[in-house]
Amino acid sequence: MCGYKLPSCSRRSSLPVVPPCEGSRGAFPGPALPADKMAAPMELSCWGGDWGLPSLHPESLTVMAYAKFSGAPLTVNTINNSWSTPKDVPVLISEDIVISQPAKILNFLRKQRYNADYELSAKQGADTLAYIALLEEKLLPALLHTFWVEAENYCSVTKPWFASRIPFPLSLYLPGKMSREALNRILLTRGGPPLYSLTEVEAQIYRDAKECLNLLSKRLGTSRFFFGNTPTTLDAFVFGFLAPVYKVCFPRVQLQEHLKQLTNLCRFCDDILTCYFKLTITGHSPSGQDTADANLQKLTQLVNKESNLIEKMDDNLRKSPQHPPRKITTLKLAAAESG
């Protein structure tokens, strides 16, 4: 890939409070709230799932996992060919309160007494912030590149999958916009000196991502979660970042291959999916995966045909004769008649 070139080419469900696995914290301890002061219903709008994941979107996954860990009762509205696609996903709505961005959503849930971190020490709280910053700095750029910038992955998986959940004609525009935003975000943090070409940037972000995965694997060790036997905010963020890389079937799998060599991180993702999402998520059987892949291939062809049709129509419009506007002449004639 040369230069900074981009690749070319809601359903409503419930997220019930699952009986927690051993070690789950649930709601913050304390006396029960009176019936007239119970927490208002909370709805989460997010991208849906596939490949055995509750969502393909890392930030949506992070919030969904934290809700499971803390016992927060969310109703999930997955974006599915709806004109009401929110600008910033995920979005939490509670009465007249609208919140976006995972960190802000998690803070809101804590204020509602759904706190997965109340047993952490000050040192562990500081470690949580440090590791989340590490994820965003070192792993996120490679994750964005894998989904949105790597041409083969984008054209064969990412674009058709997201386009199928966005109404036409926005489905022809929004995936490309999301791809451009991902590339801009990568270049904003990694595109300066001494890295002047996208090839150099790509090499560096994947080196950083692999180092980050190695560090996470070492930190997790043989523990079930990062701070022992109970999941916390850090586990939600790590799961949100790793699970899509681990599960989505991409043609170009550089980062996925490295992750699968770190068996404790893979076990970490599998345990969370099995324990906390077993009532809402079912994995693909081999035959089911074949069907999903076939449907995705058909969808890819359909999206490409629609894109080509729009481009052809646009080209024909550009080549059609252009006539000057006649509005001024009409106004003059009307004025003459009235005179």
C-alpha positions as a Markdown table, in Angstrom:
| # | Residue | x | y | z |
|---|---|---|---|---|
| 1 | Met | 0.0 | 0.0 | 0.0 |
| 2 | Cys | 1.6 | 3.3 | -1.1 |
| 3 | Gly | 0.9 | 6.7 | 0.5 |
| 4 | Tyr | -2.0 | 7.5 | 2.7 |
| 5 | Lys | -4.6 | 5.7 | 0.5 |
| 6 | Leu | -7.9 | 4.4 | 1.8 |
| 7 | Pro | -9.1 | 1.0 | 0.8 |
| 8 | Ser | -11.6 | 1.1 | -2.2 |
| 9 | Cys | -13.7 | -1.4 | -3.2 |
| 10 | Ser | -32.4 | -1.7 | 15.1 |
| 11 | Arg | -33.3 | -4.8 | 16.3 |
| 12 | Arg | -34.3 | -4.6 | 20.0 |
| 13 | Ser | -33.2 | -7.2 | 22.4 |
| 14 | Ser | -32.8 | -7.6 | 26.1 |
| 15 | Leu | -29.6 | -7.9 | 28.0 |
| 16 | Pro | -30.8 | -9.6 | 31.2 |
| 17 | Val | -29.0 | -9.7 | 34.5 |
| 18 | Val | -27.4 | -13.2 | 34.3 |
| 19 | Pro | -26.7 | -15.0 | 37.5 |
| 20 | Pro | -23.1 | -14.0 | 38.0 |
| 21 | Cys | -20.2 | -16.4 | 37.7 |
| 22 | Glu | -18.2 | -17.1 | 40.8 |
| 23 | Gly | -16.5 | -14.0 | 42.0 |
| 24 | Ser | -18.8 | -11.5 | 40.2 |
| 25 | Arg | -19.3 | -8.3 | 42.2 |
| 26 | Gly | -22.8 | -7.3 | 41.1 |
| 27 | Ala | -24.2 | -4.1 | 42.4 |
| 28 | Phe | -22.4 | -1.9 | 44.9 |
| 29 | Pro | -23.2 | -3.2 | 48.4 |
| 30 | Gly | -25.6 | -1.3 | 50.5 |
| 31 | Pro | -29.2 | -1.1 | 51.5 |
| 32 | Ala | -31.8 | -1.7 | 48.8 |
| 33 | Leu | -33.4 | 1.4 | 47.3 |
| 34 | Pro | -37.1 | 2.1 | 48.1 |
| 35 | Ala | -39.5 | 1.1 | 45.3 |
| 36 | Asp | -40.2 | 4.8 | 44.4 |
| 37 | Lys | -36.5 | 5.5 | 44.1 |
| 38 | Met | -35.4 | 2.5 | 42.0 |
| 39 | Ala | -33.0 | 3.2 | 39.2 |
| 40 | Ala | -34.6 | 4.4 | 36.0 |
| 41 | Pro | -34.6 | 1.9 | 33.0 |
| 42 | Met | -31.4 | 2.1 | 31.0 |
| 43 | Glu | -31.1 | 1.4 | 27.3 |
| 44 | Leu | -27.8 | 0.9 | 25.4 |
| 45 | Ser | -27.7 | 1.5 | 21.6 |
| 46 | Cys | -24.7 | -0.3 | 20.1 |
| 47 | Trp | -23.5 | -2.2 | 17.0 |
| 48 | Gly | -24.7 | -5.9 | 17.0 |
| 49 | Gly | -22.6 | -9.0 | 17.0 |
| 50 | Asp | -21.5 | -11.9 | 14.8 |
| 51 | Trp | -18.9 | -14.7 | 14.9 |
| 52 | Gly | -20.0 | -15.6 | 18.4 |
| 53 | Leu | -19.6 | -12.1 | 19.8 |
| 54 | Pro | -22.3 | -9.9 | 21.3 |
| 55 | Ser | -20.9 | -7.0 | 19.4 |
| 56 | Leu | -18.2 | -6.5 | 16.8 |
| 57 | His | -17.6 | -3.0 | 18.1 |
| 58 | Pro | -14.8 | -2.7 | 20.8 |
| 59 | Glu | -16.4 | 0.2 | 22.7 |
| 60 | Ser | -19.8 | -1.5 | 22.6 |
| 61 | Leu | -18.3 | -4.7 | 23.9 |
| 62 | Thr | -16.5 | -2.9 | 26.7 |
| 63 | Val | -19.8 | -1.4 | 28.0 |
| 64 | Met | -21.7 | -4.7 | 27.6 |
| 65 | Ala | -19.1 | -6.6 | 29.5 |
| 66 | Tyr | -18.9 | -4.1 | 32.3 |
| 67 | Ala | -22.7 | -4.2 | 32.6 |
| 68 | Lys | -22.5 | -8.0 | 32.9 |
| 69 | Phe | -19.7 | -7.8 | 35.5 |
| 70 | Ser | -21.5 | -5.3 | 37.7 |
| 71 | Gly | -25.1 | -6.6 | 37.3 |
| 72 | Ala | -26.4 | -3.5 | 35.6 |
| 73 | Pro | -29.8 | -4.3 | 33.9 |
| 74 | Leu | -29.5 | -2.8 | 30.4 |
| 75 | Thr | -31.9 | -3.2 | 27.5 |
| 76 | Val | -29.8 | -3.4 | 24.4 |
| 77 | Asn | -30.9 | -1.9 | 21.1 |
| 78 | Thr | -28.7 | -3.1 | 18.3 |
| 79 | Ile | -28.3 | -1.0 | 15.2 |
| 80 | Asn | -30.0 | -2.9 | 12.4 |
| 81 | Asn | -30.8 | -1.0 | 9.2 |
| 82 | Ser | -32.3 | 1.9 | 11.2 |
| 83 | Trp | -32.4 | 5.6 | 10.3 |
| 84 | Ser | -31.9 | 6.4 | 13.9 |
| 85 | Thr | -28.2 | 5.4 | 13.9 |
| 86 | Pro | -26.6 | 7.4 | 16.7 |
| 87 | Lys | -23.6 | 9.5 | 15.9 |
| 88 | Asp | -21.5 | 8.2 | 18.8 |
| 89 | Val | -21.9 | 4.5 | 19.5 |
| 90 | Pro | -22.4 | 3.1 | 22.1 |
| 91 | Val | -25.0 | 5.4 | 23.7 |
| 92 | Leu | -26.7 | 4.9 | 27.0 |
| 93 | Ile | -30.1 | 6.5 | 27.6 |
| 94 | Ser | -31.8 | 6.7 | 31.0 |
| 95 | Glu | -34.9 | 8.9 | 31.1 |
| 96 | Asp | -33.7 | 12.2 | 29.7 |
| 97 | Ile | -30.0 | 11.5 | 30.2 |
| 98 | Val | -28.0 | 10.6 | 27.1 |
| 99 | Ile | -24.4 | 9.5 | 27.5 |
| 100 | Ser | -21.8 | 8.3 | 25.0 |
| 101 | Gln | -18.2 | 7.1 | 25.3 |
| 102 | Pro | -17.4 | 4.0 | 27.4 |
| 103 | Ala | -15.6 | 5.8 | 30.3 |
| 104 | Lys | -18.5 | 8.2 | 30.8 |
| 105 | Ile | -21.1 | 5.4 | 30.6 |
| 106 | Leu | -19.2 | 3.3 | 33.1 |
| 107 | Asn | -19.0 | 6.3 | 35.5 |
| 108 | Phe | -22.7 | 6.7 | 35.2 |
| 109 | Leu | -23.3 | 3.1 | 36.0 |
| 110 | Arg | -21.1 | 3.4 | 39.1 |
| 111 | Lys | -23.2 | 6.3 | 40.3 |
| 112 | Gln | -26.2 | 4.0 | 39.9 |
| 113 | Arg | -24.5 | 1.7 | 42.4 |
| 114 | Tyr | -23.3 | -0.8 | 39.7 |
| 115 | Asn | -19.6 | -0.9 | 40.5 |
| 116 | Ala | -17.3 | -3.7 | 39.5 |
| 117 | Asp | -14.3 | -2.0 | 41.1 |
| 118 | Tyr | -15.3 | -1.3 | 44.7 |
| 119 | Glu | -12.9 | -3.9 | 46.1 |
| 120 | Leu | -9.8 | -2.5 | 44.3 |
| 121 | Ser | -7.0 | -0.8 | 46.2 |
| 122 | Ala | -5.7 | 2.6 | 45.2 |
| 123 | Lys | -2.7 | 1.0 | 43.6 |
| 124 | Gln | -5.0 | -1.3 | 41.5 |
| 125 | Gly | -7.1 | 1.7 | 40.5 |
| 126 | Ala | -4.0 | 3.5 | 39.3 |
| 127 | Asp | -2.9 | 0.3 | 37.4 |
| 128 | Thr | -6.4 | 0.2 | 35.7 |
| 129 | Leu | -6.0 | 3.7 | 34.4 |
| 130 | Ala | -2.5 | 3.0 | 33.2 |
| 131 | Tyr | -3.4 | -0.2 | 31.3 |
| 132 | Ile | -6.4 | 1.4 | 29.7 |
| 133 | Ala | -4.1 | 4.2 | 28.5 |
| 134 | Leu | -1.8 | 1.6 | 27.2 |
| 135 | Leu | -4.6 | -0.2 | 25.3 |
| 136 | Glu | -5.7 | 3.1 | 23.6 |
| 137 | Glu | -2.1 | 4.1 | 22.7 |
| 138 | Lys | -0.6 | 0.8 | 21.6 |
| 139 | Leu | -3.4 | -1.6 | 20.7 |
| 140 | Leu | -6.2 | 0.6 | 19.3 |
| 141 | Pro | -4.3 | 1.8 | 16.2 |
| 142 | Ala | -3.6 | -1.7 | 15.0 |
| 143 | Leu | -7.2 | -2.7 | 15.8 |
| 144 | Leu | -8.5 | 0.2 | 13.7 |
| 145 | His | -6.1 | -0.7 | 10.9 |
| 146 | Thr | -7.2 | -4.3 | 10.9 |
| 147 | Phe | -10.8 | -3.4 | 10.6 |
| 148 | Trp | -10.9 | -0.2 | 8.6 |
| 149 | Val | -7.7 | 0.4 | 6.7 |
| 150 | Glu | -6.3 | -3.0 | 5.6 |
| 151 | Ala | -7.9 | -3.1 | 2.1 |
| 152 | Glu | -8.7 | -6.8 | 1.9 |
| 153 | Asn | -10.2 | -6.9 | 5.4 |
| 154 | Tyr | -12.2 | -3.8 | 4.8 |
| 155 | Cys | -13.6 | -4.8 | 1.4 |
| 156 | Ser | -14.5 | -8.4 | 2.2 |
| 157 | Val | -15.6 | -8.1 | 5.8 |
| 158 | Thr | -15.9 | -4.7 | 7.5 |
| 159 | Lys | -17.6 | -2.7 | 4.8 |
| 160 | Pro | -20.3 | -5.3 | 3.8 |
| 161 | Trp | -21.0 | -6.2 | 7.5 |
| 162 | Phe | -21.5 | -2.6 | 8.6 |
| 163 | Ala | -23.3 | -1.6 | 5.4 |
| 164 | Ser | -25.8 | -4.4 | 6.0 |
| 165 | Arg | -26.9 | -2.7 | 9.2 |
| 166 | Ile | -27.2 | 0.8 | 7.8 |
| 167 | Pro | -30.1 | 1.9 | 5.5 |
| 168 | Phe | -29.5 | 2.6 | 1.8 |
| 169 | Pro | -28.1 | 5.0 | 0.6 |
| 170 | Leu | -26.3 | 5.8 | 3.9 |
| 171 | Ser | -24.8 | 2.3 | 3.6 |
| 172 | Leu | -22.8 | 3.5 | 0.6 |
| 173 | Tyr | -21.4 | 6.5 | 2.5 |
| 174 | Leu | -21.0 | 5.8 | 6.2 |
| 175 | Pro | -18.6 | 2.8 | 6.0 |
| 176 | Gly | -16.2 | 4.9 | 3.9 |
| 177 | Lys | -16.5 | 7.8 | 6.3 |
| 178 | Met | -15.7 | 5.5 | 9.2 |
| 179 | Ser | -12.7 | 4.2 | 7.3 |
| 180 | Arg | -11.4 | 7.7 | 6.7 |
| 181 | Glu | -11.9 | 8.6 | 10.4 |
| 182 | Ala | -10.0 | 5.5 | 11.4 |
| 183 | Leu | -7.1 | 6.3 | 9.1 |
| 184 | Asn | -7.0 | 9.9 | 10.3 |
| 185 | Arg | -6.9 | 8.8 | 13.9 |
| 186 | Ile | -4.0 | 6.5 | 13.2 |
| 187 | Leu | -2.1 | 9.2 | 11.3 |
| 188 | Leu | -2.8 | 11.8 | 14.0 |
| 189 | Thr | -0.9 | 9.7 | 16.6 |
| 190 | Arg | 1.5 | 7.8 | 14.4 |
| 191 | Gly | 2.0 | 9.7 | 11.1 |
| 192 | Gly | 4.6 | 12.2 | 12.2 |
| 193 | Pro | 8.4 | 12.1 | 12.0 |
| 194 | Pro | 10.3 | 9.8 | 11.7 |
| 195 | Leu | 7.4 | 7.8 | 10.1 |
| 196 | Tyr | 6.6 | 9.4 | 6.8 |
| 197 | Ser | 4.9 | 6.7 | 4.8 |
| 198 | Leu | 1.9 | 4.6 | 5.6 |
| 199 | Thr | 4.0 | 1.4 | 5.2 |
| 200 | Glu | 6.3 | 2.6 | 8.0 |
| 201 | Val | 3.3 | 3.6 | 10.1 |
| 202 | Glu | 1.7 | 0.1 | 9.6 |
| 203 | Ala | 4.9 | -1.7 | 10.6 |
| 204 | Gln | 5.2 | 0.4 | 13.8 |
| 205 | Ile | 1.6 | 0.1 | 15.0 |
| 206 | Tyr | 1.7 | -3.7 | 14.6 |
| 207 | Arg | 5.0 | -3.8 | 16.5 |
| 208 | Asp | 3.4 | -1.7 | 19.3 |
| 209 | Ala | 0.3 | -3.9 | 19.3 |
| 210 | Lys | 2.2 | -7.1 | 19.6 |
| 211 | Glu | 4.3 | -5.7 | 22.5 |
| 212 | Cys | 1.1 | -4.6 | 24.2 |
| 213 | Leu | -0.4 | -8.1 | 23.8 |
| 214 | Asn | 2.8 | -9.6 | 25.3 |
| 215 | Leu | 2.6 | -7.3 | 28.3 |
| 216 | Leu | -1.1 | -8.1 | 28.9 |
| 217 | Ser | -0.4 | -11.8 | 28.7 |
| 218 | Lys | 2.4 | -11.5 | 31.2 |
| 219 | Arg | 0.3 | -9.4 | 33.5 |
| 220 | Leu | -2.6 | -11.8 | 33.4 |
| 221 | Gly | -0.4 | -14.9 | 33.9 |
| 222 | Thr | -2.4 | -17.8 | 35.1 |
| 223 | Ser | -5.1 | -15.7 | 36.9 |
| 224 | Arg | -8.6 | -15.8 | 35.7 |
| 225 | Phe | -8.9 | -12.0 | 35.6 |
| 226 | Phe | -6.4 | -9.2 | 35.8 |
| 227 | Phe | -7.0 | -8.6 | 39.6 |
| 228 | Gly | -7.7 | -12.1 | 40.7 |
| 229 | Asn | -11.0 | -14.1 | 40.5 |
| 230 | Thr | -13.4 | -11.3 | 39.8 |
| 231 | Pro | -13.7 | -9.1 | 36.7 |
| 232 | Thr | -13.3 | -5.3 | 36.9 |
| 233 | Thr | -13.2 | -2.3 | 34.5 |
| 234 | Leu | -9.8 | -3.4 | 33.2 |
| 235 | Asp | -11.2 | -6.8 | 32.2 |
| 236 | Ala | -14.0 | -5.1 | 30.4 |
| 237 | Phe | -11.7 | -2.9 | 28.4 |
| 238 | Val | -9.2 | -5.7 | 27.6 |
| 239 | Phe | -12.1 | -8.0 | 26.5 |
| 240 | Gly | -13.6 | -5.2 | 24.3 |
| 241 | Phe | -10.3 | -4.7 | 22.5 |
| 242 | Leu | -9.2 | -8.4 | 22.2 |
| 243 | Ala | -12.4 | -10.3 | 21.4 |
| 244 | Pro | -13.0 | -8.8 | 17.9 |
| 245 | Val | -9.4 | -9.5 | 16.9 |
| 246 | Tyr | -9.7 | -13.0 | 18.3 |
| 247 | Lys | -13.0 | -14.0 | 16.8 |
| 248 | Val | -13.7 | -12.2 | 13.5 |
| 249 | Cys | -12.7 | -14.2 | 10.4 |
| 250 | Phe | -10.5 | -11.8 | 8.4 |
| 251 | Pro | -8.4 | -12.7 | 5.3 |
| 252 | Arg | -5.5 | -10.8 | 6.7 |
| 253 | Val | -4.8 | -11.9 | 10.3 |
| 254 | Gln | -1.4 | -10.6 | 11.3 |
| 255 | Leu | -2.6 | -9.4 | 14.7 |
| 256 | Gln | -5.0 | -12.4 | 15.2 |
| 257 | Glu | -2.2 | -14.9 | 14.6 |
| 258 | His | 0.0 | -13.3 | 17.3 |
| 259 | Leu | -3.0 | -13.2 | 19.8 |
| 260 | Lys | -3.7 | -16.9 | 19.3 |
| 261 | Gln | -0.2 | -17.7 | 20.4 |
| 262 | Leu | -1.0 | -16.1 | 23.8 |
| 263 | Thr | -3.2 | -18.9 | 25.0 |
| 264 | Asn | -4.0 | -17.2 | 28.4 |
| 265 | Leu | -5.5 | -14.2 | 26.6 |
| 266 | Cys | -7.6 | -16.4 | 24.4 |
| 267 | Arg | -8.8 | -18.4 | 27.4 |
| 268 | Phe | -9.6 | -15.0 | 29.1 |
| 269 | Cys | -11.9 | -14.1 | 26.2 |
| 270 | Asp | -13.5 | -17.5 | 25.9 |
| 271 | Asp | -14.3 | -17.6 | 29.7 |
| 272 | Ile | -16.0 | -14.2 | 29.6 |
| 273 | Leu | -18.1 | -15.2 | 26.5 |
| 274 | Thr | -19.0 | -18.5 | 28.1 |
| 275 | Cys | -19.7 | -17.3 | 31.6 |
| 276 | Tyr | -21.3 | -13.9 | 31.1 |
| 277 | Phe | -22.9 | -14.0 | 27.6 |
| 278 | Lys | -24.1 | -17.6 | 27.6 |
| 279 | Leu | -27.8 | -16.6 | 27.7 |
| 280 | Thr | -27.5 | -14.1 | 24.8 |
| 281 | Ile | -24.7 | -15.5 | 22.6 |
| 282 | Thr | -24.4 | -18.7 | 20.7 |
| 283 | Gly | -21.3 | -19.6 | 18.7 |
| 284 | His | -21.4 | -20.6 | 15.1 |
| 285 | Ser | -21.3 | -24.3 | 14.2 |
| 286 | Pro | -19.1 | -25.2 | 11.3 |
| 287 | Ser | -22.1 | -25.4 | 9.0 |
| 288 | Gly | -23.5 | -22.2 | 10.4 |
| 289 | Gln | -20.2 | -20.4 | 9.8 |
| 290 | Asp | -20.2 | -21.6 | 6.2 |
| 291 | Thr | -23.6 | -20.1 | 5.8 |
| 292 | Ala | -22.6 | -16.8 | 7.4 |
| 293 | Asp | -19.5 | -16.6 | 5.1 |
| 294 | Ala | -21.6 | -17.3 | 2.0 |
| 295 | Asn | -24.1 | -14.6 | 3.0 |
| 296 | Leu | -21.3 | -12.2 | 3.7 |
| 297 | Gln | -19.9 | -12.9 | 0.2 |
| 298 | Lys | -23.3 | -12.2 | -1.4 |
| 299 | Leu | -23.6 | -9.0 | 0.6 |
| 300 | Thr | -20.1 | -7.9 | -0.5 |
| 301 | Gln | -21.1 | -8.4 | -4.2 |
| 302 | Leu | -24.4 | -6.5 | -3.6 |
| 303 | Val | -22.7 | -3.5 | -1.9 |
| 304 | Asn | -20.1 | -3.4 | -4.7 |
| 305 | Lys | -22.8 | -3.4 | -7.4 |
| 306 | Glu | -24.6 | -0.6 | -5.6 |
| 307 | Ser | -21.4 | 1.4 | -5.3 |
| 308 | Asn | -20.7 | 0.9 | -9.0 |
| 309 | Leu | -24.2 | 1.9 | -10.0 |
| 310 | Ile | -24.0 | 5.2 | -7.9 |
| 311 | Glu | -20.6 | 6.0 | -9.5 |
| 312 | Lys | -22.0 | 5.4 | -13.0 |
| 313 | Met | -25.1 | 7.5 | -12.4 |
| 314 | Asp | -22.8 | 10.3 | -11.0 |
| 315 | Asp | -20.6 | 10.1 | -14.0 |
| 316 | Asn | -23.5 | 10.3 | -16.4 |
| 317 | Leu | -24.8 | 13.4 | -14.5 |
| 318 | Arg | -21.4 | 15.0 | -14.9 |
| 319 | Lys | -21.4 | 14.4 | -18.6 |
| 320 | Ser | -24.9 | 15.5 | -19.3 |
| 321 | Pro | -25.5 | 19.0 | -20.9 |
| 322 | Gln | -25.6 | 21.8 | -18.4 |
| 323 | His | -28.3 | 24.4 | -18.9 |
| 324 | Pro | -28.1 | 27.9 | -17.3 |
| 325 | Pro | -30.8 | 28.6 | -14.8 |
| 326 | Arg | -33.9 | 30.4 | -16.2 |
| 327 | Lys | -35.1 | 31.9 | -13.0 |
| 328 | Ile | -34.1 | 35.5 | -13.8 |
| 329 | Thr | -35.8 | 35.4 | -17.3 |
| 330 | Thr | -39.0 | 34.1 | -15.7 |
| 331 | Leu | -39.0 | 36.9 | -13.2 |
| 332 | Lys | -38.5 | 39.5 | -15.9 |
| 333 | Leu | -41.4 | 38.2 | -18.0 |
| 334 | Ala | -43.6 | 38.2 | -14.9 |
| 335 | Ala | -42.6 | 41.8 | -14.2 |
| 336 | Ala | -43.3 | 42.8 | -17.9 |
| 337 | Glu | -46.8 | 41.2 | -17.8 |
| 338 | Ser | -47.7 | 42.9 | -14.6 |
| 339 | Gly | -46.6 | 46.2 | -16.2 |
